[in-house]
């Protein structure tokens, strides 16, 4: 229960602020715009940056790069075509993948260190 003193204080505060003009519904367009900007900055923009970075990665692969495919297969690129790459995954085993399925390019030293250990 609200005390009479607090109730009178709330009424005086409402009267001083203009009697409720520009309340919640008056600020609704501003709130919607702010929500859209926040959604863009938190969800859409980072995804766009990640996609651009992945496209640069795909465009820069060359023969003898060590790659990790989206399926988790590790291999070495043996040939590069417009849309596909040939990946050597074992001795005498080569598989053709779409370039877009390359998840990461690793350093040659990472692979050599792993085989030596």
C-alpha positions as CSV (number, residue, x, y, z in Angstrom):
1,X,0.0,0.0,0.0
2,X,1.3,3.4,-0.9
3,X,1.4,6.0,1.8
4,X,-0.6,9.2,1.2
5,X,2.6,11.3,1.4
6,X,4.2,9.2,-1.4
7,X,0.9,9.3,-3.4
8,X,0.8,13.1,-3.3
9,X,4.5,13.3,-4.2
10,X,3.8,11.2,-7.3
11,X,0.9,13.4,-8.3
12,X,3.0,16.6,-7.9
13,X,5.8,15.0,-10.0
14,X,3.4,14.2,-12.8
15,X,2.0,17.7,-12.7
16,X,5.4,19.2,-12.9
17,X,6.5,17.1,-15.8
18,X,3.6,18.3,-18.0
19,X,0.8,16.0,-17.0
20,X,1.9,12.9,-18.8
21,X,2.6,14.5,-22.2
22,X,5.2,12.7,-24.2
23,X,4.8,9.6,-22.0
24,X,5.5,6.1,-23.1
25,X,3.6,6.2,-26.3
26,X,5.1,9.5,-27.3
27,X,8.5,8.0,-27.1
28,X,7.6,4.8,-28.9
29,X,9.1,5.7,-32.3
30,X,12.4,6.7,-30.6
31,X,12.4,3.4,-28.6
32,X,11.7,1.4,-31.8
33,X,14.5,3.2,-33.7
34,X,16.9,2.7,-30.8
35,X,16.0,-1.0,-30.6
36,X,16.6,-1.4,-34.4
37,X,20.0,0.3,-34.1
38,X,21.0,-2.0,-31.2
39,X,19.8,-5.1,-33.1
40,X,21.9,-4.1,-36.1
41,X,25.0,-3.4,-34.1
42,X,24.7,-6.7,-32.1
43,X,23.5,-9.1,-34.6
44,X,23.7,-8.1,-38.3
45,X,26.9,-6.1,-38.5
46,X,29.2,-8.8,-36.8
47,X,27.8,-11.4,-39.1
48,X,28.5,-9.3,-42.2
49,X,32.1,-8.7,-41.0
50,X,32.6,-12.4,-40.5
51,X,31.2,-13.2,-43.9
52,X,33.6,-10.8,-45.6
53,X,36.5,-12.2,-43.7
54,X,35.6,-15.7,-44.8
55,X,35.3,-14.6,-48.4
56,X,38.8,-13.1,-48.3
57,X,40.1,-16.4,-46.8
58,X,38.5,-18.4,-49.6
59,X,39.8,-16.1,-52.3
60,X,43.4,-16.3,-50.9
61,X,43.9,-20.1,-50.7
62,X,46.7,-21.5,-52.8
63,X,48.2,-24.8,-53.6
64,X,50.0,-26.4,-50.6
65,X,48.0,-24.5,-48.0
66,X,46.9,-26.6,-45.0
67,X,43.2,-26.3,-44.5
68,X,40.4,-27.5,-42.2
69,X,37.1,-28.1,-43.9
70,X,33.7,-27.4,-42.3
71,X,33.3,-31.2,-41.8
72,X,36.5,-31.2,-39.7
73,X,38.7,-32.9,-42.3
74,X,42.3,-31.7,-42.3
75,X,44.2,-31.7,-45.6
76,X,46.6,-30.0,-48.0
77,X,45.3,-28.2,-51.1
78,X,46.7,-29.8,-54.3
79,X,44.8,-27.9,-56.9
80,X,42.6,-24.8,-57.1
81,X,39.7,-24.2,-59.5
82,X,37.1,-21.5,-59.8
83,X,34.6,-23.1,-57.4
84,X,36.4,-26.1,-56.1
85,X,39.7,-27.2,-54.5
86,X,41.3,-30.6,-54.5
87,X,42.4,-31.6,-51.0
88,X,44.8,-34.4,-50.1
89,X,43.6,-35.9,-46.9
90,X,45.9,-39.0,-46.8
91,X,48.5,-40.8,-49.0
92,X,46.9,-41.3,-52.4
93,X,43.6,-39.9,-51.3
94,X,42.4,-36.7,-52.8
95,X,38.9,-35.2,-52.4
96,X,37.3,-32.4,-54.3
97,X,35.5,-29.8,-52.1
98,X,33.6,-26.6,-52.8
99,X,35.8,-23.6,-51.9
100,X,33.0,-22.2,-49.6
101,X,33.4,-25.3,-47.3
102,X,36.9,-24.3,-46.2
103,X,36.6,-23.3,-42.5
104,X,40.2,-22.3,-41.8
105,X,43.7,-22.2,-43.2
106,X,46.3,-23.3,-40.8
107,X,50.0,-22.6,-40.8
108,X,52.3,-25.2,-42.2
109,X,54.3,-25.1,-38.9
110,X,51.2,-26.1,-36.9
111,X,50.8,-29.3,-38.9
112,X,54.5,-30.2,-38.9
113,X,54.6,-29.7,-35.1
114,X,51.6,-31.9,-34.7
115,X,53.2,-34.7,-36.8
116,X,56.5,-34.6,-35.0
117,X,54.9,-35.0,-31.5
